[in-house]
């Protein structure tokens, strides 16, 4: 992917190949809603990448919590042990 920075707007041009079906859908939606294709590409990337970033951050938090738990020396209880203890 080639990148060219537009210094005036802080934007970067990225060239990407997409399947013909996706390009067709992008064209139809863009025309129907009278917005540039780049709007939908940016919006789609933003939504997808923000969700991925949230997942990565959740994973990092969980890994850190697990590390802290293991370092604490606390005893864990399995789900089946908990059900048995609570007579469920």
N, CA, C and O atoms as a printed pandas DataFrame, in Angstrom:
     atom_number atom_name residue_name chain_id  residue_number  x_coord  y_coord  z_coord
0              1         N          UNK        A               1    0.838   -1.177    0.000
1              2        CA          UNK        A               1    0.000    0.000    0.000
2              3         C          UNK        A               1    0.880    1.236    0.000
3              4         O          UNK        A               1    1.777    1.359    0.834
4              5         N          UNK        A               2    0.635    2.150   -0.921
5              6        CA          UNK        A               2    1.378    3.390   -0.974
6              7         C          UNK        A               2    0.710    4.434   -0.104
7              8         O          UNK        A               2   -0.513    4.439    0.038
8              9         N          UNK        A               3    1.506    5.321    0.480
9             10        CA          UNK        A               3    0.948    6.364    1.332
10            11         C          UNK        A               3    1.541    7.703    0.922
11            12         O          UNK        A               3    2.746    7.808    0.694
12            13         N          UNK        A               4    0.706    8.716    0.827
13            14        CA          UNK        A               4    1.141   10.083    0.567
14            15         C          UNK        A               4    0.423   10.968    1.571
15            16         O          UNK        A               4   -0.806   10.974    1.628
16            17         N          UNK        A               5    1.185   11.719    2.367
17            18        CA          UNK        A               5    0.569   12.561    3.397
18            19         C          UNK        A               5    0.154   13.902    2.810
19            20         O          UNK        A               5    0.928   14.547    2.103
20            21         N          UNK        A               6   -1.060   14.311    3.106
21            22        CA          UNK        A               6   -1.582   15.621    2.730
22            23         C          UNK        A               6   -1.340   16.537    3.924
23            24         O          UNK        A               6   -2.084   16.492    4.904
24            25         N          UNK        A               7   -0.326   17.348    3.847
25            26        CA          UNK        A               7    0.091   18.180    4.981
26            27         C          UNK        A               7   -0.983   19.171    5.425
27            28         O          UNK        A               7   -1.033   19.532    6.601
28            29         N          UNK        A               8   -1.829   19.610    4.522
29            30        CA          UNK        A               8   -2.826   20.621    4.876
30            31         C          UNK        A               8   -3.959   20.068    5.727
31            32         O          UNK        A               8   -4.518   20.800    6.544
32            33         N          UNK        A               9   -4.315   18.800    5.562
33            34        CA          UNK        A               9   -5.466   18.266    6.285
34            35         C          UNK        A               9   -5.111   17.184    7.296
35            36         O          UNK        A               9   -5.985   16.716    8.026
36            37         N          UNK        A              10   -3.853   16.781    7.352
37            38        CA          UNK        A              10   -3.470   15.706    8.251
38            39         C          UNK        A              10   -3.929   14.336    7.764
39            40         O          UNK        A              10   -3.889   13.363    8.516
40            41         N          UNK        A              11   -4.362   14.258    6.521
41            42        CA          UNK        A              11   -4.842   13.000    5.950
42            43         C          UNK        A              11   -3.705   12.285    5.224
43            44         O          UNK        A              11   -2.742   12.914    4.786
44            45         N          UNK        A              12   -3.826   10.974    5.104
45            46        CA          UNK        A              12   -2.868   10.150    4.392
46            47         C          UNK        A              12   -3.623    9.369    3.325
47            48         O          UNK        A              12   -4.651    8.759    3.620
48            49         N          UNK        A              13   -3.132    9.379    2.098
49            50        CA          UNK        A              13   -3.735    8.578    1.037
50            51         C          UNK        A              13   -3.229    7.152    1.143
51            52         O          UNK        A              13   -2.031    6.918    1.302
52            53         N          UNK        A              14   -4.148    6.203    1.054
53            54        CA          UNK        A              14   -3.804    4.786    1.077
54            55         C          UNK        A              14   -4.473    4.129   -0.119
55            56         O          UNK        A              14   -5.664    4.322   -0.362
56            57         N          UNK        A              15   -3.708    3.361   -0.854
57            58        CA          UNK        A              15   -4.255    2.643   -2.004
58            59         C          UNK        A              15   -4.505    1.200   -1.583
59            60         O          UNK        A              15   -3.638    0.555   -0.994
60            61         N          UNK        A              16   -5.701    0.702   -1.893
61            62        CA          UNK        A              16   -6.049   -0.653   -1.484
62            63         C          UNK        A              16   -6.911   -1.302   -2.557
63            64         O          UNK        A              16   -7.731   -0.633   -3.187
64            65         N          UNK        A              17   -6.729   -2.596   -2.767
65            66        CA          UNK        A              17   -7.567   -3.338   -3.702
66            67         C          UNK        A              17   -8.686   -4.011   -2.914
67            68         O          UNK        A              17   -8.455   -4.586   -1.850
68            69         N          UNK        A              18   -9.900   -3.929   -3.451
69            70        CA          UNK        A              18  -11.054   -4.579   -2.825
70            71         C          UNK        A              18  -11.731   -5.456   -3.865
71            72         O          UNK        A              18  -11.597   -5.210   -5.064
72            73         N          UNK        A              19  -12.454   -6.472   -3.424
73            74        CA          UNK        A              19  -13.191   -7.302   -4.381
74            75         C          UNK        A              19  -14.196   -6.465   -5.168
75            76         O          UNK        A              19  -14.735   -5.483   -4.657
76            77         N          UNK        A              20  -14.439   -6.858   -6.397
77            78        CA          UNK        A              20  -15.354   -6.130   -7.283
78            79         C          UNK        A              20  -16.731   -5.966   -6.652
79            80         O          UNK        A              20  -17.363   -4.923   -6.818
80            81         N          UNK        A              21  -17.205   -6.975   -5.933
81            82        CA          UNK        A              21  -18.536   -6.900   -5.313
82            83         C          UNK        A              21  -18.592   -5.784   -4.278
83            84         O          UNK        A              21  -19.586   -5.063   -4.185
84            85         N          UNK        A              22  -17.527   -5.647   -3.508
85            86        CA          UNK        A              22  -17.472   -4.589   -2.491
86            87         C          UNK        A              22  -17.416   -3.222   -3.170
87            88         O          UNK        A              22  -18.083   -2.282   -2.735
88            89         N          UNK        A              23  -16.628   -3.111   -4.227
89            90        CA          UNK        A              23  -16.527   -1.843   -4.963
90            91         C          UNK        A              23  -17.878   -1.453   -5.548
91            92         O          UNK        A              23  -18.242   -0.277   -5.556
92            93         N          UNK        A              24  -18.620   -2.440   -6.036
93            94        CA          UNK        A              24  -19.945   -2.172   -6.601
94            95         C          UNK        A              24  -20.907   -1.661   -5.519
95            96         O          UNK        A              24  -21.631   -0.687   -5.731
96            97         N          UNK        A              25  -20.904   -2.315   -4.385
97            98        CA          UNK        A              25  -21.756   -1.889   -3.266
98            99         C          UNK        A              25  -21.362   -0.489   -2.817
99           100         O          UNK        A              25  -22.220    0.361   -2.579
100          101         N          UNK        A              26  -20.062   -0.255   -2.704
101          102        CA          UNK        A              26  -19.570    1.067   -2.305
102          103         C          UNK        A              26  -20.052    2.133   -3.280
103          104         O          UNK        A              26  -20.483    3.210   -2.868
104          105         N          UNK        A              27  -19.979    1.837   -4.549
105          106        CA          UNK        A              27  -20.436    2.786   -5.564
106          107         C          UNK        A              27  -21.925    3.076   -5.466
107          108         O          UNK        A              27  -22.345    4.229   -5.559
108          109         N          UNK        A              28  -22.727    2.024   -5.276
109          110        CA          UNK        A              28  -24.182    2.195   -5.168
110          111         C          UNK        A              28  -24.562    3.034   -3.948
111          112         O          UNK        A              28  -25.369    3.959   -4.049
112          113         N          UNK        A              29  -23.982    2.708   -2.810
113          114        CA          UNK        A              29  -24.304    3.434   -1.578
114          115         C          UNK        A              29  -23.825    4.882   -1.680
115          116         O          UNK        A              29  -24.531    5.814   -1.296
116          117         N          UNK        A              30  -22.629    5.046   -2.199
117          118        CA          UNK        A              30  -22.070    6.385   -2.361
118          119         C          UNK        A              30  -22.955    7.254   -3.244
119          120         O          UNK        A              30  -23.228    8.409   -2.918
120          121         N          UNK        A              31  -23.394    6.701   -4.345
121          122        CA          UNK        A              31  -24.249    7.451   -5.274
122          123         C          UNK        A              31  -25.611    7.753   -4.638
123          124         O          UNK        A              31  -26.106    8.877   -4.722
124          125         N          UNK        A              32  -26.205    6.748   -4.009
125          126        CA          UNK        A              32  -27.536    6.905   -3.416
126          127         C          UNK        A              32  -27.539    7.945   -2.302
127          128         O          UNK        A              32  -28.491    8.714   -2.172
128          129         N          UNK        A              33  -26.497    7.971   -1.513
129          130        CA          UNK        A              33  -26.442    8.885   -0.373
130          131         C          UNK        A              33  -25.656   10.164   -0.669
131          132         O          UNK        A              33  -25.464   11.012    0.203
132          133         N          UNK        A              34  -25.208   10.279   -1.916
133          134        CA          UNK        A              34  -24.488   11.469   -2.367
134          135         C          UNK        A              34  -23.321   11.834   -1.449
135          136         O          UNK        A              34  -23.165   12.980   -1.029
136          137         N          UNK        A              35  -22.526   10.837   -1.161
137          138        CA          UNK        A              35  -21.315   11.031   -0.365
138          139         C          UNK        A              35  -20.153   10.418   -1.139
139          140         O          UNK        A              35  -20.355    9.492   -1.925
140          141         N          UNK        A              36  -18.954   10.916   -0.928
141          142        CA          UNK        A              36  -17.804   10.321   -1.620
142          143         C          UNK        A              36  -17.500    8.916   -1.086
143          144         O          UNK        A              36  -17.745    8.606    0.080
144          145         N          UNK        A              37  -16.970    8.096   -1.960
145          146        CA          UNK        A              37  -16.601    6.731   -1.550
146          147         C          UNK        A              37  -15.624    6.754   -0.384
147          148         O          UNK        A              37  -15.680    5.901    0.501
148          149         N          UNK        A              38  -14.733    7.730   -0.390
149          150        CA          UNK        A              38  -13.728    7.822    0.673
150          151         C          UNK        A              38  -14.373    7.971    2.052
151          152         O          UNK        A              38  -13.808    7.526    3.051
152          153         N          UNK        A              39  -15.554    8.595    2.112
153          154        CA          UNK        A              39  -16.265    8.734    3.392
154          155         C          UNK        A              39  -16.568    7.352    3.971
155          156         O          UNK        A              39  -16.332    7.101    5.152
156          157         N          UNK        A              40  -17.089    6.463    3.132
157          158        CA          UNK        A              40  -17.474    5.132    3.603
158          159         C          UNK        A              40  -16.257    4.271    3.917
159          160         O          UNK        A              40  -16.285    3.463    4.845
160          161         N          UNK        A              41  -15.205    4.439    3.154
161          162        CA          UNK        A              41  -13.975    3.695    3.436
162          163         C          UNK        A              41  -13.422    4.136    4.786
163          164         O          UNK        A              41  -13.055    3.298    5.610
164          165         N          UNK        A              42  -13.360    5.454    5.018
165          166        CA          UNK        A              42  -12.871    5.961    6.311
166          167         C          UNK        A              42  -13.756    5.493    7.457
167          168         O          UNK        A              42  -13.259    5.031    8.485
168          169         N          UNK        A              43  -15.080    5.614    7.277
169          170        CA          UNK        A              43  -16.019    5.236    8.334
170          171         C          UNK        A              43  -15.916    3.741    8.645
171          172         O          UNK        A              43  -15.901    3.335    9.807
172          173         N          UNK        A              44  -15.846    2.934    7.589
173          174        CA          UNK        A              44  -15.735    1.486    7.792
174          175         C          UNK        A              44  -14.456    1.110    8.521
175          176         O          UNK        A              44  -14.474    0.290    9.438
176          177         N          UNK        A              45  -13.345    1.714    8.110
177          178        CA          UNK        A              45  -12.080    1.447    8.794
178          179         C          UNK        A              45  -12.137    1.896   10.244
179          180         O          UNK        A              45  -11.677    1.192   11.143
180          181         N          UNK        A              46  -12.704    3.071   10.461
181          182        CA          UNK        A              46  -12.803    3.596   11.822
182          183         C          UNK        A              46  -13.590    2.638   12.727
183          184         O          UNK        A              46  -13.136    2.295   13.818
184          185         N          UNK        A              47  -14.751    2.219   12.273
185          186        CA          UNK        A              47  -15.590    1.335   13.089
186          187         C          UNK        A              47  -14.911   -0.009   13.333
187          188         O          UNK        A              47  -14.896   -0.513   14.457
188          189         N          UNK        A              48  -14.352   -0.581   12.276
189          190        CA          UNK        A              48  -13.686   -1.879   12.402
190          191         C          UNK        A              48  -12.473   -1.788   13.320
191          192         O          UNK        A              48  -12.302   -2.609   14.221
192          193         N          UNK        A              49  -11.634   -0.787   13.085
193          194        CA          UNK        A              49  -10.407   -0.676   13.866
194          195         C          UNK        A              49  -10.668   -0.287   15.313
195          196         O          UNK        A              49   -9.944   -0.734   16.203
196          197         N          UNK        A              50  -11.674    0.526   15.570
197          198        CA          UNK        A              50  -11.995    0.867   16.959
198          199         C          UNK        A              50  -12.462   -0.378   17.715
199          200         O          UNK        A              50  -12.115   -0.559   18.882
200          201         N          UNK        A              51  -13.238   -1.228   17.065
201          202        CA          UNK        A              51  -13.681   -2.473   17.703
202          203         C          UNK        A              51  -12.489   -3.384   17.968
203          204         O          UNK        A              51  -12.400   -3.998   19.032
204          205         N          UNK        A              52  -11.573   -3.474   17.007
205          206        CA          UNK        A              52  -10.373   -4.307   17.189
206          207         C          UNK        A              52   -9.515   -3.759   18.324
207          208         O          UNK        A              52   -9.004   -4.519   19.146
208          209         N          UNK        A              53   -9.359   -2.432   18.364
209          210        CA          UNK        A              53   -8.565   -1.817   19.420
210          211         C          UNK        A              53   -9.186   -2.094   20.788
211          212         O          UNK        A              53   -8.474   -2.387   21.748
212          213         N          UNK        A              54  -10.503   -2.002   20.873
213          214        CA          UNK        A              54  -11.194   -2.292   22.130
214          215         C          UNK        A              54  -10.944   -3.742   22.552
215          216         O          UNK        A              54  -10.706   -4.015   23.728
216          217         N          UNK        A              55  -10.998   -4.668   21.597
217          218        CA          UNK        A              55  -10.723   -6.077   21.901
218          219         C          UNK        A              55   -9.292   -6.261   22.395
219          220         O          UNK        A              55   -9.052   -6.999   23.351
220          221         N          UNK        A              56   -8.348   -5.596   21.749
221          222        CA          UNK        A              56   -6.945   -5.699   22.168
222          223         C          UNK        A              56   -6.755   -5.151   23.574
223          224         O          UNK        A              56   -6.055   -5.752   24.390
224          225         N          UNK        A              57   -7.376   -4.012   23.859
225          226        CA          UNK        A              57   -7.269   -3.424   25.191
226          227         C          UNK        A              57   -7.909   -4.316   26.242
227          228         O          UNK        A              57   -7.372   -4.463   27.340
228          229         N          UNK        A              58   -9.057   -4.917   25.916
229          230        CA          UNK        A              58   -9.714   -5.858   26.839
230          231         C          UNK        A              58   -8.801   -7.042   27.119
231          232         O          UNK        A              58   -8.681   -7.490   28.260
232          233         N          UNK        A              59   -8.160   -7.546   26.071
233          234        CA          UNK        A              59   -7.250   -8.693   26.232
234          235         C          UNK        A              59   -6.075   -8.320   27.128
235          236         O          UNK        A              59   -5.691   -9.094   28.005
236          237         N          UNK        A              60   -5.506   -7.140   26.913
237          238        CA          UNK        A              60   -4.383   -6.686   27.740
238          239         C          UNK        A              60   -4.803   -6.548   29.202
239          240         O          UNK        A              60   -4.064   -6.946   30.102
240          241         N          UNK        A              61   -5.992   -5.982   29.439
241          242        CA          UNK        A              61   -6.489   -5.843   30.810
242          243         C          UNK        A              61   -6.701   -7.206   31.461
243          244         O          UNK        A              61   -6.353   -7.407   32.624
244          245         N          UNK        A              62   -7.272   -8.135   30.706
245          246        CA          UNK        A              62   -7.512   -9.482   31.245
246          247         C          UNK        A              62   -6.196  -10.181   31.553
247          248         O          UNK        A              62   -6.068  -10.835   32.588
248          249         N          UNK        A              63   -5.218  -10.047   30.664
249          250        CA          UNK        A              63   -3.914  -10.674   30.890
250          251         C          UNK        A              63   -3.250  -10.094   32.129
251          252         O          UNK        A              63   -2.649  -10.826   32.914
252          253         N          UNK        A              64   -3.356   -8.783   32.308
253          254        CA          UNK        A              64   -2.771   -8.136   33.485
254          255         C          UNK        A              64   -3.491   -8.580   34.761
255          256         O          UNK        A              64   -2.842   -8.844   35.773
256          257         N          UNK        A              65   -4.819   -8.665   34.722
257          258        CA          UNK        A              65   -5.589   -9.112   35.890
258          259         C          UNK        A              65   -5.221  -10.554   36.244
259          260         O          UNK        A              65   -5.085  -10.894   37.420
260          261         N          UNK        A              66   -5.060  -11.396   35.227
261          262        CA          UNK        A              66   -4.679  -12.798   35.465
262          263         C          UNK        A              66   -3.290  -12.863   36.085
263          264         O          UNK        A              66   -3.056  -13.628   37.022
264          265         N          UNK        A              67   -2.381  -12.068   35.567
265          266        CA          UNK        A              67   -1.014  -12.032   36.098
266          267         C          UNK        A              67   -1.029  -11.609   37.564
267          268         O          UNK        A              67   -0.334  -12.200   38.391
268          269         N          UNK        A              68   -1.823  -10.582   37.887
269          270        CA          UNK        A              68   -1.934  -10.116   39.273
270          271         C          UNK        A              68   -2.551  -11.188   40.164
271          272         O          UNK        A              68   -2.115  -11.392   41.297
272          273         N          UNK        A              69   -3.580  -11.876   39.637
273          274        CA          UNK        A              69   -4.219  -12.938   40.407
274          275         C          UNK        A              69   -3.226  -14.055   40.704
275          276         O          UNK        A              69   -3.143  -14.538   41.833
276          277         N          UNK        A              70   -2.476  -14.461   39.688
277          278        CA          UNK        A              70   -1.503  -15.544   39.883
278          279         C          UNK        A              70   -0.426  -15.127   40.893
279          280         O          UNK        A              70    0.016  -15.944   41.700
280          281         N          UNK        A              71   -0.011  -13.871   40.848
281          282        CA          UNK        A              71    1.011  -13.384   41.779
282          283         C          UNK        A              71    0.480  -13.270   43.204
283          284         O          UNK        A              71    1.256  -13.307   44.159
284          285         N          UNK        A              72   -0.840  -13.132   43.354
285          286        CA          UNK        A              72   -1.428  -12.956   44.683
286          287         C          UNK        A              72   -1.399  -14.242   45.509
287          288         O          UNK        A              72   -1.430  -14.199   46.739
288          289         N          UNK        A              73   -1.340  -15.381   44.825
289          290        CA          UNK        A              73   -1.340  -16.650   45.540
290          291         C          UNK        A              73   -2.723  -17.109   45.958
291          292         O          UNK        A              73   -2.856  -18.142   46.614
292          293         N          UNK        A              74   -3.750  -16.365   45.594
293          294        CA          UNK        A              74   -5.119  -16.761   45.923
294          295         C          UNK        A              74   -5.449  -18.084   45.253
295          296         O          UNK        A              74   -4.933  -18.401   44.181
296          297         N          UNK        A              75   -6.328  -18.861   45.908
297          298        CA          UNK        A              75   -6.762  -20.130   45.350
298          299         C          UNK        A              75   -7.960  -19.874   44.439
299          300         O          UNK        A              75   -8.877  -19.134   44.793
300          301         N          UNK        A              76   -7.937  -20.484   43.287
301          302        CA          UNK        A              76   -9.073  -20.347   42.374
302          303         C          UNK        A              76  -10.098  -21.442   42.655
303          304         O          UNK        A              76   -9.780  -22.475   43.244
304          305         N          UNK        A              77  -11.325  -21.199   42.225
305          306        CA          UNK        A              77  -12.406  -22.165   42.385
306          307         C          UNK        A              77  -13.024  -22.369   41.011
307          308         O          UNK        A              77  -13.402  -21.402   40.350
308          309         N          UNK        A              78  -13.129  -23.620   40.578
309          310        CA          UNK        A              78  -13.714  -23.895   39.275
310          311         C          UNK        A              78  -15.229  -23.684   39.323
311          312         O          UNK        A              78  -15.830  -23.663   40.397
312          313         N          UNK        A              79  -15.824  -23.532   38.162
313          314        CA          UNK        A              79  -17.266  -23.333   38.079
314          315         C          UNK        A              79  -18.004  -24.532   38.663
315          316         O          UNK        A              79  -18.988  -24.363   39.382
316          317         N          UNK        A              80  -17.539  -25.735   38.363
317          318        CA          UNK        A              80  -18.212  -26.929   38.900
318          319         C          UNK        A              80  -18.090  -26.998   40.423
319          320         O          UNK        A              80  -19.028  -27.420   41.100
320          321         N          UNK        A              81  -16.948  -26.588   40.962
321          322        CA          UNK        A              81  -16.790  -26.551   42.414
322          323         C          UNK        A              81  -17.733  -25.522   43.041
323          324         O          UNK        A              81  -18.308  -25.760   44.103
324          325         N          UNK        A              82  -17.884  -24.380   42.373
325          326        CA          UNK        A              82  -18.775  -23.339   42.870
326          327         C          UNK        A              82  -20.221  -23.813   42.850
327          328         O          UNK        A              82  -20.964  -23.587   43.805
328          329         N          UNK        A              83  -20.626  -24.473   41.758
329          330        CA          UNK        A              83  -22.000  -25.008   41.683
330          331         C          UNK        A              83  -22.237  -26.020   42.783
331          332         O          UNK        A              83  -23.298  -26.023   43.407
332          333         N          UNK        A              84  -21.267  -26.875   43.027
333          334        CA          UNK        A              84  -21.397  -27.894   44.079
334          335         C          UNK        A              84  -21.507  -27.236   45.455
335          336         O          UNK        A              84  -22.325  -27.636   46.283
336          337         N          UNK        A              85  -20.682  -26.236   45.680
337          338        CA          UNK        A              85  -20.677  -25.532   46.959
338          339         C          UNK        A              85  -22.017  -24.836   47.204
339          340         O          UNK        A              85  -22.478  -24.760   48.343
340          341         N          UNK        A              86  -22.642  -24.326   46.136
341          342        CA          UNK        A              86  -23.911  -23.620   46.263
342          343         C          UNK        A              86  -25.127  -24.536   46.075
343          344         O          UNK        A              86  -26.268  -24.073   46.057
344          345         N          UNK        A              87  -24.865  -25.839   45.936
345          346        CA          UNK        A              87  -25.922  -26.821   45.731
346          347         C          UNK        A              87  -26.791  -26.500   44.522
347          348         O          UNK        A              87  -28.019  -26.542   44.603
348          349         N          UNK        A              88  -26.150  -26.179   43.403
349          350        CA          UNK        A              88  -26.887  -25.875   42.170
350          351         C          UNK        A              88  -26.866  -27.041   41.217
351          352         O          UNK        A              88  -27.437  -26.960   40.130
